[in-house]
Amino acid sequence: MPRSLCPYALQIGFVLYIPFILFVDSRLTSVYPQYALGLLTFGVLYLSTRLSPPAERRQVWLCVVVATGFEILGSLVWGLYRYQFHNLPLYVPPGHGLVYLFGLTAARTPLFLRHGRAVNRVALALAGGWALSGVSWLHLLTGRVDVSGALLFPIFAWFILRSPRAGVFASIFSCTSLLDNFGTAFGNWPWATRAPTLPF
């Protein structure tokens, strides 16, 4: 790897690993090989956090626990989205840890240290454009209007504009955008056409 890319090795690894794991999962016909993907992802997360300070490692593993609770609520209970086997794939909890670690470490890269404010503004503009598209023309391609994205955008904007950790949120936005687009394109999960119990 060229020396100029060394500070971004973890991010590059995650950007390659996430589509790989989603692609493999999308080709599975049984839940059992999915367990192997989960163990592999737990291993990747464990190895990825070995160089992190202890406090950061605790944050990442706490994220795994908290995000698992939200996954159970959002998918299995509420039904906002459903994974292909109507379960919670074992790779998803450590996947949240990888995304969070991506954000924490990306915010410390030379790009953010030198141009953090500009990168944050680009992320905000992209998210805003995406939210606006979801309630205007994007339904011509997707067949539905994304009201929830537009409603959640102000929360994201507040964190980008007001939080001292804006770089973490901007980085996580880029990673989750990649993840969600690959996951829905590969068929790992579809989002509900309408949010259950809500009028949009």
C-alpha positions as CSV (number, residue, x, y, z in Angstrom):
1,M,0.0,0.0,0.0
2,P,1.4,3.5,-0.9
3,R,2.6,5.4,2.2
4,S,0.0,8.2,1.5
5,L,-2.8,5.6,2.0
6,C,-1.4,4.1,5.2
7,P,-3.4,6.4,7.6
8,Y,-6.6,5.2,5.8
9,A,-5.8,1.5,5.9
10,L,-8.6,0.7,8.3
11,Q,-11.2,2.7,6.4
12,I,-10.1,1.1,3.1
13,G,-10.3,-2.3,4.7
14,F,-13.8,-1.7,6.0
15,V,-15.0,-0.2,2.6
16,L,-13.9,-3.5,1.0
17,Y,-15.1,-5.8,3.7
18,I,-18.6,-4.5,4.0
19,P,-19.7,-5.1,0.4
20,F,-17.9,-8.4,0.5
21,I,-19.8,-9.7,3.5
22,L,-23.1,-8.4,2.2
23,F,-22.5,-10.0,-1.2
24,V,-21.7,-13.4,0.3
25,D,-24.7,-13.2,2.6
26,S,-27.0,-12.3,-0.3
27,R,-26.0,-15.6,-2.0
28,L,-26.7,-17.8,0.9
29,T,-29.7,-20.2,0.9
30,S,-29.5,-21.2,4.5
31,V,-29.0,-19.4,7.8
32,Y,-26.2,-21.7,9.0
33,P,-23.4,-20.3,6.8
34,Q,-24.5,-16.9,8.0
35,Y,-23.2,-17.9,11.5
36,A,-19.8,-18.3,10.0
37,L,-20.0,-14.8,8.5
38,G,-21.0,-13.6,12.0
39,L,-18.0,-15.2,13.7
40,L,-15.7,-13.9,10.9
41,T,-17.1,-10.3,11.5
42,F,-16.7,-10.6,15.3
43,G,-13.1,-11.7,14.6
44,V,-12.5,-8.7,12.2
45,L,-13.9,-6.3,14.8
46,Y,-11.8,-7.8,17.6
47,L,-8.6,-7.6,15.5
48,S,-9.5,-4.1,14.4
49,T,-9.9,-2.8,17.9
50,R,-6.6,-4.2,19.2
51,L,-4.7,-1.0,18.4
52,S,-7.5,1.2,19.9
53,P,-7.1,2.8,23.3
54,P,-9.0,0.9,26.0
55,A,-11.7,3.6,26.3
56,E,-12.3,3.4,22.6
57,R,-12.5,-0.4,22.7
58,R,-15.2,-0.1,25.4
59,Q,-17.2,2.4,23.3
60,V,-17.1,0.1,20.3
61,W,-18.2,-3.0,22.2
62,L,-20.9,-0.9,24.0
63,C,-22.1,0.2,20.5
64,V,-22.4,-3.5,19.5
65,V,-24.7,-4.1,22.5
66,V,-26.8,-1.0,22.1
67,A,-27.1,-1.3,18.4
68,T,-28.2,-5.0,18.7
69,G,-31.1,-3.8,20.9
70,F,-32.1,-1.2,18.2
71,E,-31.8,-3.9,15.5
72,I,-34.2,-6.2,17.4
73,L,-36.6,-3.3,17.9
74,G,-36.4,-2.0,14.3
75,S,-36.4,-5.2,12.4
76,L,-37.8,-8.1,14.5
77,V,-40.4,-6.1,16.5
78,W,-41.3,-3.0,14.5
79,G,-40.7,-4.4,11.0
80,L,-39.1,-1.3,9.4
81,Y,-36.9,-3.7,7.5
82,R,-36.6,-7.5,7.3
83,Y,-33.4,-9.5,6.7
84,Q,-33.7,-12.2,4.1
85,F,-34.1,-15.1,6.7
86,H,-36.4,-12.9,8.9
87,N,-33.7,-13.1,11.7
88,L,-31.0,-10.9,13.0
89,P,-27.9,-12.1,11.1
90,L,-25.0,-12.7,13.4
91,Y,-22.7,-10.4,11.4
92,V,-24.9,-7.4,12.0
93,P,-24.0,-6.7,15.7
94,P,-20.3,-6.6,15.1
95,G,-21.0,-4.8,11.8
96,H,-22.3,-1.9,13.9
97,G,-19.1,-1.9,15.8
98,L,-17.1,-1.8,12.6
99,V,-19.1,1.2,11.4
100,Y,-18.6,3.0,14.7
101,L,-14.9,2.3,14.7
102,F,-14.8,3.5,11.1
103,G,-16.2,6.8,12.2
104,L,-14.0,7.2,15.2
105,T,-10.8,6.4,13.3
106,A,-11.7,8.3,10.1
107,A,-12.2,11.5,12.2
108,R,-8.5,11.3,13.1
109,T,-7.1,10.8,9.6
110,P,-5.1,13.5,7.9
111,L,-8.1,14.4,5.7
112,F,-10.2,15.3,8.7
113,L,-7.4,16.9,10.6
114,R,-6.6,19.3,7.7
115,H,-10.0,19.7,6.1
116,G,-12.5,18.5,8.6
117,R,-14.9,21.4,8.4
118,A,-15.1,21.1,4.6
119,V,-15.6,17.4,4.7
120,N,-18.4,17.8,7.3
121,R,-20.1,20.3,5.0
122,V,-19.8,18.0,2.0
123,A,-21.4,15.2,4.1
124,L,-24.2,17.6,5.2
125,A,-24.8,18.7,1.6
126,L,-24.9,15.1,0.3
127,A,-27.3,14.1,3.1
128,G,-29.5,17.1,2.4
129,G,-29.6,16.4,-1.3
130,W,-30.4,12.7,-0.6
131,A,-33.2,13.7,1.8
132,L,-34.6,16.3,-0.6
133,S,-34.5,13.8,-3.5
134,G,-36.4,11.2,-1.3
135,V,-39.4,13.5,-1.2
136,S,-39.2,14.9,-4.7
137,W,-37.9,12.9,-7.7
138,L,-36.3,9.7,-6.3
139,H,-39.7,8.0,-6.1
140,L,-39.6,7.7,-9.9
141,L,-36.7,5.2,-9.4
142,T,-37.7,3.6,-6.1
143,G,-41.5,3.6,-6.3
144,R,-41.9,5.3,-3.0
145,V,-41.4,8.7,-1.2
146,D,-38.9,8.7,1.6
147,V,-40.5,10.9,4.2
148,S,-38.6,9.4,7.1
149,G,-35.2,10.4,5.6
150,A,-36.4,14.0,5.3
151,L,-37.7,14.0,8.9
152,L,-34.4,12.6,10.3
153,F,-32.2,14.9,8.3
154,P,-32.5,17.9,10.8
155,I,-31.1,15.6,13.5
156,F,-28.1,14.7,11.4
157,A,-27.6,18.4,10.5
158,W,-27.7,19.4,14.1
159,F,-24.9,16.9,14.9
160,I,-22.8,18.0,12.0
161,L,-23.2,21.7,12.8
162,R,-23.2,21.7,16.6
163,S,-21.3,18.6,17.8
164,P,-17.5,18.7,18.5
165,R,-17.5,15.1,17.1
166,A,-19.0,16.2,13.8
167,G,-16.3,14.3,11.9
168,V,-17.4,11.0,13.5
169,F,-20.9,11.6,12.4
170,A,-19.9,12.6,8.8
171,S,-17.7,9.5,8.6
172,I,-20.5,7.2,9.9
173,F,-22.9,8.8,7.3
174,S,-20.5,7.8,4.5
175,C,-20.1,4.3,5.8
176,T,-23.7,3.6,6.4
177,S,-24.7,5.1,3.0
178,L,-22.4,2.6,1.4
179,L,-23.7,-0.2,3.6
180,D,-27.4,0.5,3.1
181,N,-27.0,0.9,-0.7
182,F,-25.2,-2.4,-1.1
183,G,-27.4,-4.2,1.4
184,T,-30.6,-3.2,-0.4
185,A,-29.2,-3.7,-3.9
186,F,-27.9,-7.2,-3.0
187,G,-31.2,-8.0,-1.4
188,N,-29.9,-8.6,2.2
189,W,-32.9,-6.6,3.4
190,P,-35.8,-4.5,2.0
191,W,-37.1,-1.5,3.8
192,A,-40.9,-1.5,4.5
193,T,-42.9,0.5,2.0
194,R,-44.7,2.2,4.8
195,A,-43.4,2.6,8.4
196,P,-45.6,0.2,10.5
197,T,-48.0,2.1,12.8
198,L,-46.8,5.5,11.4
199,P,-48.6,7.5,8.6
200,F,-45.6,7.6,6.2
